[in-house]
């Protein structure tokens, strides 16, 4: 179909954005959190297995914290787009809440 509805188009953009941010978060956690944690733990004298296990615990704790932050911001984003129109159009509020939910 040559014409798609605005809602379908937004859903498609949302899925594209969510997929991209998922990859960015994965790479970021590996490079910024897990790598330095593993190197630091090995420098403190932990064996390779113990450093790897502690790095895994750090990674899981990081994922839990990210999940909690996403849940909190999802409610904030929903409340912000519900009533007040000061600060932008409806599409701006939709984009802001979409970004918070998919990040």
N, CA, C and O atoms as a GROMACS GRO file, in nm:
protein
  412
    1UNK      N    1   0.085  -0.118   0.000
    1UNK     CA    2   0.000   0.000   0.000
    1UNK      C    3   0.089   0.123   0.000
    1UNK      O    4   0.182   0.134   0.080
    2UNK      N    5   0.060   0.215  -0.089
    2UNK     CA    6   0.144   0.333  -0.105
    2UNK      C    7   0.130   0.430   0.011
    2UNK      O    8   0.226   0.497   0.049
    3UNK      N    9   0.011   0.439   0.067
    3UNK     CA   10  -0.013   0.531   0.176
    3UNK      C   11  -0.026   0.453   0.306
    3UNK      O   12  -0.098   0.354   0.314
    4UNK      N   13   0.043   0.499   0.407
    4UNK     CA   14   0.029   0.436   0.538
    4UNK      C   15  -0.023   0.541   0.635
    4UNK      O   16   0.000   0.661   0.619
    5UNK      N   17  -0.092   0.494   0.734
    5UNK     CA   18  -0.147   0.588   0.831
    5UNK      C   19  -0.034   0.645   0.916
    5UNK      O   20   0.074   0.586   0.926
    6UNK      N   21  -0.061   0.756   0.978
    6UNK     CA   22   0.037   0.820   1.064
    6UNK      C   23   0.074   0.731   1.182
    6UNK      O   24   0.189   0.726   1.224
    7UNK      N   25  -0.027   0.661   1.235
    7UNK     CA   26  -0.004   0.573   1.349
    7UNK      C   27   0.089   0.459   1.311
    7UNK      O   28   0.181   0.426   1.386
    8UNK      N   29   0.067   0.397   1.194
    8UNK     CA   30   0.155   0.289   1.148
    8UNK      C   31   0.297   0.340   1.129
    8UNK      O   32   0.393   0.273   1.164
    9UNK      N   33   0.309   0.460   1.073
    9UNK     CA   34   0.440   0.519   1.050
    9UNK      C   35   0.512   0.544   1.182
    9UNK      O   36   0.631   0.516   1.193
   10UNK      N   37   0.440   0.595   1.281
   10UNK     CA   38   0.501   0.618   1.412
   10UNK      C   39   0.544   0.488   1.478
   10UNK      O   40   0.650   0.481   1.539
   11UNK      N   41   0.461   0.385   1.466
   11UNK     CA   42   0.497   0.256   1.525
   11UNK      C   43   0.621   0.201   1.459
   11UNK      O   44   0.708   0.145   1.527
   12UNK      N   45   0.633   0.215   1.327
   12UNK     CA   46   0.751   0.167   1.256
   12UNK      C   47   0.875   0.243   1.302
   12UNK      O   48   0.980   0.183   1.326
   13UNK      N   49   0.864   0.375   1.314
   13UNK     CA   50   0.977   0.455   1.361
   13UNK      C   51   1.013   0.418   1.504
   13UNK      O   52   1.131   0.414   1.539
   14UNK      N   53   0.913   0.392   1.586
   14UNK     CA   54   0.938   0.357   1.725
   14UNK      C   55   1.016   0.226   1.734
   14UNK      O   56   1.110   0.217   1.813
   15UNK      N   57   0.978   0.126   1.655
   15UNK     CA   58   1.049  -0.002   1.658
   15UNK      C   59   1.192   0.014   1.608
   15UNK      O   60   1.284  -0.048   1.662
   16UNK      N   61   1.211   0.095   1.505
   16UNK     CA   62   1.346   0.120   1.454
   16UNK      C   63   1.431   0.186   1.560
   16UNK      O   64   1.546   0.148   1.581
   17UNK      N   65   1.375   0.286   1.628
   17UNK     CA   66   1.448   0.358   1.731
   17UNK      C   67   1.480   0.265   1.849
   17UNK      O   68   1.591   0.268   1.903
   18UNK      N   69   1.384   0.184   1.889
   18UNK     CA   70   1.405   0.092   2.001
   18UNK      C   71   1.515  -0.008   1.969
   18UNK      O   72   1.597  -0.040   2.055
   19UNK      N   73   1.518  -0.058   1.847
   19UNK     CA   74   1.622  -0.154   1.809
   19UNK      C   75   1.758  -0.088   1.812
   19UNK      O   76   1.855  -0.148   1.859
   20UNK      N   77   1.768   0.036   1.763
   20UNK     CA   78   1.896   0.104   1.760
   20UNK      C   79   1.945   0.133   1.902
   20UNK      O   80   2.062   0.111   1.932
   21UNK      N   81   1.858   0.181   1.989
   21UNK     CA   82   1.902   0.213   2.124
   21UNK      C   83   1.938   0.088   2.201
   21UNK      O   84   2.024   0.092   2.288
   22UNK      N   85   1.875  -0.024   2.171
   22UNK     CA   86   1.911  -0.149   2.235
   22UNK      C   87   2.055  -0.188   2.204
   22UNK      O   88   2.128  -0.232   2.293
   23UNK      N   89   2.096  -0.171   2.079
   23UNK     CA   90   2.234  -0.201   2.042
   23UNK      C   91   2.331  -0.102   2.106
   23UNK      O   92   2.439  -0.141   2.151
   24UNK      N   93   2.292   0.024   2.111
   24UNK     CA   94   2.380   0.126   2.169
   24UNK      C   95   2.401   0.099   2.318
   24UNK      O   96   2.512   0.115   2.368
   25UNK      N   97   2.297   0.059   2.388
   25UNK     CA   98   2.310   0.029   2.530
   25UNK      C   99   2.398  -0.092   2.551
   25UNK      O  100   2.481  -0.093   2.642
   26UNK      N  101   2.383  -0.195   2.468
   26UNK     CA  102   2.464  -0.316   2.482
   26UNK      C  103   2.612  -0.285   2.462
   26UNK      O  104   2.695  -0.328   2.542
   27UNK      N  105   2.644  -0.211   2.358
   27UNK     CA  106   2.783  -0.175   2.332
   27UNK      C  107   2.835  -0.085   2.444
   27UNK      O  108   2.948  -0.102   2.490
   28UNK      N  109   2.754   0.011   2.486
   28UNK     CA  110   2.797   0.104   2.591
   28UNK      C  111   2.826   0.034   2.723
   28UNK      O  112   2.925   0.066   2.789
   29UNK      N  113   2.741  -0.060   2.761
   29UNK     CA  114   2.765  -0.131   2.887
   29UNK      C  115   2.892  -0.214   2.877
   29UNK      O  116   2.970  -0.219   2.972
   30UNK      N  117   2.913  -0.278   2.764
   30UNK     CA  118   3.034  -0.360   2.748
   30UNK      C  119   3.160  -0.274   2.753
   30UNK      O  120   3.259  -0.314   2.815
   31UNK      N  121   3.158  -0.158   2.688
   31UNK     CA  122   3.278  -0.075   2.681
   31UNK      C  123   3.299   0.013   2.803
   31UNK      O  124   3.413   0.035   2.845
   32UNK      N  125   3.191   0.063   2.861
   32UNK     CA  126   3.205   0.162   2.968
   32UNK      C  127   3.194   0.099   3.107
   32UNK      O  128   3.252   0.152   3.202
   33UNK      N  129   3.121  -0.011   3.122
   33UNK     CA  130   3.102  -0.069   3.255
   33UNK      C  131   3.181  -0.199   3.272
   33UNK      O  132   3.264  -0.210   3.362
   34UNK      N  133   3.155  -0.296   3.186
   34UNK     CA  134   3.211  -0.429   3.208
   34UNK      C  135   3.360  -0.438   3.183
   34UNK      O  136   3.434  -0.497   3.262
   35UNK      N  137   3.406  -0.378   3.075
   35UNK     CA  138   3.550  -0.382   3.044
   35UNK      C  139   3.635  -0.320   3.154
   35UNK      O  140   3.725  -0.386   3.206
   36UNK      N  141   3.609  -0.195   3.192
   36UNK     CA  142   3.687  -0.134   3.299
   36UNK      C  143   3.673  -0.207   3.434
   36UNK      O  144   3.769  -0.213   3.510
   37UNK      N  145   3.555  -0.262   3.462
   37UNK     CA  146   3.537  -0.336   3.587
   37UNK      C  147   3.626  -0.460   3.588
   37UNK      O  148   3.693  -0.488   3.687
   38UNK      N  149   3.626  -0.534   3.478
   38UNK     CA  150   3.708  -0.655   3.470
   38UNK      C  151   3.856  -0.622   3.482
   38UNK      O  152   3.929  -0.689   3.556
   39UNK      N  153   3.901  -0.520   3.411
   39UNK     CA  154   4.043  -0.482   3.417
   39UNK      C  155   4.079  -0.434   3.557
   39UNK      O  156   4.185  -0.469   3.609
   40UNK      N  157   3.992  -0.356   3.619
   40UNK     CA  158   4.019  -0.307   3.755
   40UNK      C  159   4.023  -0.419   3.857
   40UNK      O  160   4.106  -0.418   3.948
   41UNK      N  161   3.933  -0.514   3.844
   41UNK     CA  162   3.930  -0.627   3.939
   41UNK      C  163   4.054  -0.715   3.923
   41UNK      O  164   4.110  -0.764   4.021
   42UNK      N  165   4.097  -0.735   3.799
   42UNK     CA  166   4.219  -0.813   3.779
   42UNK      C  167   4.341  -0.738   3.833
   42UNK      O  168   4.434  -0.799   3.885
   43UNK      N  169   4.341  -0.605   3.820
   43UNK     CA  170   4.452  -0.525   3.872
   43UNK      C  171   4.457  -0.529   4.024
   43UNK      O  172   4.564  -0.513   4.084
   44UNK      N  173   4.341  -0.550   4.089
   44UNK     CA  174   4.338  -0.560   4.235
   44UNK      C  175   4.387  -0.695   4.284
   44UNK      O  176   4.402  -0.716   4.404
   45UNK      N  177   4.413  -0.787   4.192
   45UNK     CA  178   4.469  -0.915   4.231
   45UNK      C  179   4.373  -1.032   4.225
   45UNK      O  180   4.411  -1.144   4.262
   46UNK      N  181   4.251  -1.012   4.180
   46UNK     CA  182   4.158  -1.124   4.167
   46UNK      C  183   4.200  -1.212   4.050
   46UNK      O  184   4.256  -1.164   3.951
   47UNK      N  185   4.172  -1.339   4.063
   47UNK     CA  186   4.198  -1.431   3.953
   47UNK      C  187   4.103  -1.403   3.838
   47UNK      O  188   4.004  -1.330   3.854
   48UNK      N  189   4.132  -1.461   3.722
   48UNK     CA  190   4.051  -1.433   3.604
   48UNK      C  191   3.906  -1.479   3.624
   48UNK      O  192   3.813  -1.408   3.586
   49UNK      N  193   3.886  -1.596   3.681
   49UNK     CA  194   3.750  -1.647   3.703
   49UNK      C  195   3.674  -1.560   3.803
   49UNK      O  196   3.558  -1.525   3.781
   50UNK      N  197   3.740  -1.525   3.914
   50UNK     CA  198   3.674  -1.442   4.015
   50UNK      C  199   3.642  -1.302   3.961
   50UNK      O  200   3.536  -1.247   3.989
   51UNK      N  201   3.735  -1.246   3.884
   51UNK     CA  202   3.711  -1.114   3.823
   51UNK      C  203   3.596  -1.122   3.724
   51UNK      O  204   3.514  -1.030   3.716
   52UNK      N  205   3.588  -1.231   3.647
   52UNK     CA  206   3.479  -1.248   3.551
   52UNK      C  207   3.345  -1.261   3.623
   52UNK      O  208   3.245  -1.203   3.580
   53UNK      N  209   3.342  -1.337   3.732
   53UNK     CA  210   3.217  -1.352   3.806
   53UNK      C  211   3.172  -1.220   3.868
   53UNK      O  212   3.054  -1.186   3.863
   54UNK      N  213   3.265  -1.146   3.926
   54UNK     CA  214   3.230  -1.017   3.986
   54UNK      C  215   3.184  -0.919   3.877
   54UNK      O  216   3.093  -0.839   3.899
   55UNK      N  217   3.248  -0.924   3.761
   55UNK     CA  218   3.206  -0.839   3.649
   55UNK      C  219   3.064  -0.874   3.606
   55UNK      O  220   2.986  -0.785   3.572
   56UNK      N  221   3.031  -1.003   3.606
   56UNK     CA  222   2.895  -1.045   3.571
   56UNK      C  223   2.795  -0.989   3.672
   56UNK      O  224   2.689  -0.941   3.633
   57UNK      N  225   2.829  -0.995   3.801
   57UNK     CA  226   2.741  -0.938   3.904
   57UNK      C  227   2.723  -0.788   3.883
   57UNK      O  228   2.612  -0.735   3.896
   58UNK      N  229   2.830  -0.719   3.851
   58UNK     CA  230   2.823  -0.575   3.826
   58UNK      C  231   2.732  -0.547   3.706
   58UNK      O  232   2.651  -0.455   3.708
   59UNK      N  233   2.747  -0.628   3.601
   59UNK     CA  234   2.663  -0.612   3.482
   59UNK      C  235   2.516  -0.634   3.511
   59UNK      O  236   2.431  -0.559   3.463
   60UNK      N  237   2.486  -0.737   3.590
   60UNK     CA  238   2.346  -0.764   3.624
   60UNK      C  239   2.288  -0.652   3.710
   60UNK      O  240   2.173  -0.613   3.691
   61UNK      N  241   2.366  -0.602   3.805
   61UNK     CA  242   2.319  -0.491   3.888
   61UNK      C  243   2.295  -0.366   3.802
   61UNK      O  244   2.198  -0.294   3.824
   62UNK      N  245   2.382  -0.343   3.704
   62UNK     CA  246   2.364  -0.230   3.613
   62UNK      C  247   2.235  -0.244   3.534
   62UNK      O  248   2.161  -0.147   3.517
   63UNK      N  249   2.206  -0.364   3.485
   63UNK     CA  250   2.083  -0.386   3.409
   63UNK      C  251   1.959  -0.364   3.495
   63UNK      O  252   1.859  -0.310   3.447
   64UNK      N  253   1.964  -0.406   3.622
   64UNK     CA  254   1.850  -0.385   3.712
   64UNK      C  255   1.829  -0.236   3.735
   64UNK      O  256   1.715  -0.189   3.733
   65UNK      N  257   1.936  -0.162   3.758
   65UNK     CA  258   1.925  -0.017   3.780
   65UNK      C  259   1.869   0.050   3.655
   65UNK      O  260   1.782   0.137   3.665
   66UNK      N  261   1.917   0.010   3.536
   66UNK     CA  262   1.864   0.068   3.412
   66UNK      C  263   1.714   0.038   3.400
   66UNK      O  264   1.637   0.124   3.359
   67UNK      N  265   1.673  -0.084   3.433
   67UNK     CA  266   1.532  -0.121   3.428
   67UNK      C  267   1.447  -0.036   3.522
   67UNK      O  268   1.339   0.009   3.484
   68UNK      N  269   1.496  -0.015   3.643
   68UNK     CA  270   1.422   0.068   3.739
   68UNK      C  271   1.409   0.211   3.688
   68UNK      O  272   1.302   0.271   3.697
   69UNK      N  273   1.517   0.265   3.635
   69UNK     CA  274   1.513   0.401   3.580
   69UNK      C  275   1.415   0.410   3.464
   69UNK      O  276   1.340   0.507   3.454
   70UNK      N  277   1.415   0.309   3.375
   70UNK     CA  278   1.320   0.310   3.263
   70UNK      C  279   1.176   0.306   3.310
   70UNK      O  280   1.092   0.378   3.256
   71UNK      N  281   1.148   0.225   3.410
   71UNK     CA  282   1.011   0.217   3.462
   71UNK      C  283   0.970   0.352   3.522
   71UNK      O  284   0.860   0.401   3.495
   72UNK      N  285   1.058   0.413   3.601
   72UNK     CA  286   1.025   0.543   3.661
   72UNK      C  287   1.002   0.649   3.553
   72UNK      O  288   0.906   0.725   3.560
   73UNK      N  289   1.090   0.655   3.456
   73UNK     CA  290   1.075   0.757   3.351
   73UNK      C  291   0.957   0.727   3.259
   73UNK      O  292   0.904   0.820   3.197
   74UNK      N  293   0.916   0.603   3.247
   74UNK     CA  294   0.799   0.574   3.163
   74UNK      C  295   0.674   0.637   3.223
   74UNK      O  296   0.588   0.685   3.149
   75UNK      N  297   0.662   0.638   3.356
   75UNK     CA  298   0.548   0.703   3.419
   75UNK      C  299   0.557   0.854   3.406
   75UNK      O  300   0.456   0.921   3.385
   76UNK      N  301   0.676   0.908   3.419
   76UNK     CA  302   0.694   1.053   3.406
   76UNK      C  303   0.660   1.096   3.264
   76UNK      O  304   0.593   1.197   3.245
   77UNK      N  305   0.706   1.021   3.164
   77UNK     CA  306   0.677   1.054   3.025
   77UNK      C  307   0.530   1.046   2.994
   77UNK      O  308   0.478   1.129   2.919
   78UNK      N  309   0.460   0.949   3.051
   78UNK     CA  310   0.317   0.935   3.028
   78UNK      C  311   0.240   1.048   3.094
   78UNK      O  312   0.147   1.102   3.034
   79UNK      N  313   0.279   1.086   3.216
   79UNK     CA  314   0.211   1.196   3.284
   79UNK      C  315   0.235   1.328   3.212
   79UNK      O  316   0.145   1.410   3.203
   80UNK      N  317   0.354   1.348   3.160
   80UNK     CA  318   0.386   1.473   3.092
   80UNK      C  319   0.306   1.492   2.964
   80UNK      O  320   0.275   1.605   2.927
   81UNK      N  321   0.273   1.383   2.895
   81UNK     CA  322   0.201   1.397   2.769
   81UNK      C  323   0.049   1.392   2.787
   81UNK      O  324  -0.024   1.410   2.690
   82UNK      N  325   0.002   1.368   2.909
   82UNK     CA  326  -0.142   1.348   2.929
   82UNK      C  327  -0.221   1.477   2.924
   82UNK      O  328  -0.326   1.482   2.859
   83UNK      N  329  -0.173   1.583   2.990
   83UNK     CA  330  -0.261   1.698   3.000
   83UNK      C  331  -0.204   1.829   2.952
   83UNK      O  332  -0.264   1.893   2.865
   84UNK      N  333  -0.094   1.869   3.002
   84UNK     CA  334  -0.041   2.002   2.977
   84UNK      C  335   0.008   2.016   2.834
   84UNK      O  336   0.085   1.933   2.786
   85UNK      N  337  -0.037   2.120   2.766
   85UNK     CA  338   0.008   2.140   2.629
   85UNK      C  339   0.116   2.247   2.620
   85UNK      O  340   0.167   2.273   2.511
   86UNK      N  341   0.151   2.311   2.730
   86UNK     CA  342   0.259   2.410   2.727
   86UNK      C  343   0.391   2.338   2.707
   86UNK      O  344   0.418   2.239   2.775
   87UNK      N  345   0.471   2.386   2.617
   87UNK     CA  346   0.601   2.325   2.596
   87UNK      C  347   0.611   2.244   2.470
   87UNK      O  348   0.708   2.170   2.453
   88UNK      N  349   0.517   2.254   2.381
   88UNK     CA  350   0.531   2.185   2.253
   88UNK      C  351   0.400   2.126   2.205
   88UNK      O  352   0.300   2.123   2.276
   89UNK      N  353   0.406   2.080   2.083
   89UNK     CA  354   0.287   2.020   2.024
   89UNK      C  355   0.268   1.878   2.075
   89UNK      O  356   0.354   1.824   2.145
   90UNK      N  357   0.157   1.819   2.039
   90UNK     CA  358   0.129   1.681   2.080
   90UNK      C  359   0.233   1.586   2.024
   90UNK      O  360   0.272   1.490   2.090
   91UNK      N  361   0.279   1.611   1.901
   91UNK     CA  362   0.379   1.522   1.842
   91UNK      C  363   0.512   1.533   1.916
   91UNK      O  364   0.584   1.434   1.929
   92UNK      N  365   0.547   1.652   1.965
   92UNK     CA  366   0.670   1.667   2.043
   92UNK      C  367   0.661   1.588   2.173
   92UNK      O  368   0.757   1.522   2.212
   93UNK      N  369   0.546   1.594   2.240
   93UNK     CA  370   0.528   1.518   2.363
   93UNK      C  371   0.530   1.369   2.334
   93UNK      O  372   0.585   1.291   2.413
   94UNK      N  373   0.470   1.328   2.222
   94UNK     CA  374   0.470   1.186   2.186
   94UNK      C  375   0.613   1.139   2.162
   94UNK      O  376   0.651   1.030   2.207
   95UNK      N  377   0.692   1.218   2.091
   95UNK     CA  378   0.830   1.179   2.064
   95UNK      C  379   0.910   1.171   2.193
   95UNK      O  380   0.992   1.081   2.209
   96UNK      N  381   0.888   1.264   2.285
   96UNK     CA  382   0.960   1.262   2.412
   96UNK      C  383   0.924   1.138   2.493
   96UNK      O  384   1.012   1.072   2.547
   97UNK      N  385   0.796   1.107   2.503
   97UNK     CA  386   0.757   0.989   2.581
   97UNK      C  387   0.802   0.861   2.511
   97UNK      O  388   0.837   0.764   2.578
   98UNK      N  389   0.801   0.859   2.378
   98UNK     CA  390   0.848   0.742   2.303
   98UNK      C  391   0.996   0.720   2.329
   98UNK      O  392   1.040   0.606   2.346
   99UNK      N  393   1.074   0.827   2.332
   99UNK     CA  394   1.217   0.816   2.355
   99UNK      C  395   1.243   0.764   2.495
   99UNK      O  396   1.331   0.680   2.514
  100UNK      N  397   1.169   0.811   2.594
  100UNK     CA  398   1.190   0.765   2.731
  100UNK      C  399   1.156   0.618   2.746
  100UNK      O  400   1.225   0.546   2.818
  101UNK      N  401   1.051   0.573   2.680
  101UNK     CA  402   1.010   0.433   2.693
  101UNK      C  403   1.102   0.338   2.620
  101UNK      O  404   1.117   0.224   2.662
  102UNK      N  405   1.164   0.383   2.511
  102UNK     CA  406   1.245   0.291   2.432
  102UNK      C  407   1.394   0.301   2.462
  102UNK      O  408   1.471   0.217   2.416
  103UNK      N  409   1.435   0.399   2.537
  103UNK     CA  410   1.577   0.416   2.562
  103UNK      C  411   1.634   0.315   2.655
  103UNK      O  412   1.753   0.318   2.685
   0.00000   0.00000   0.00000
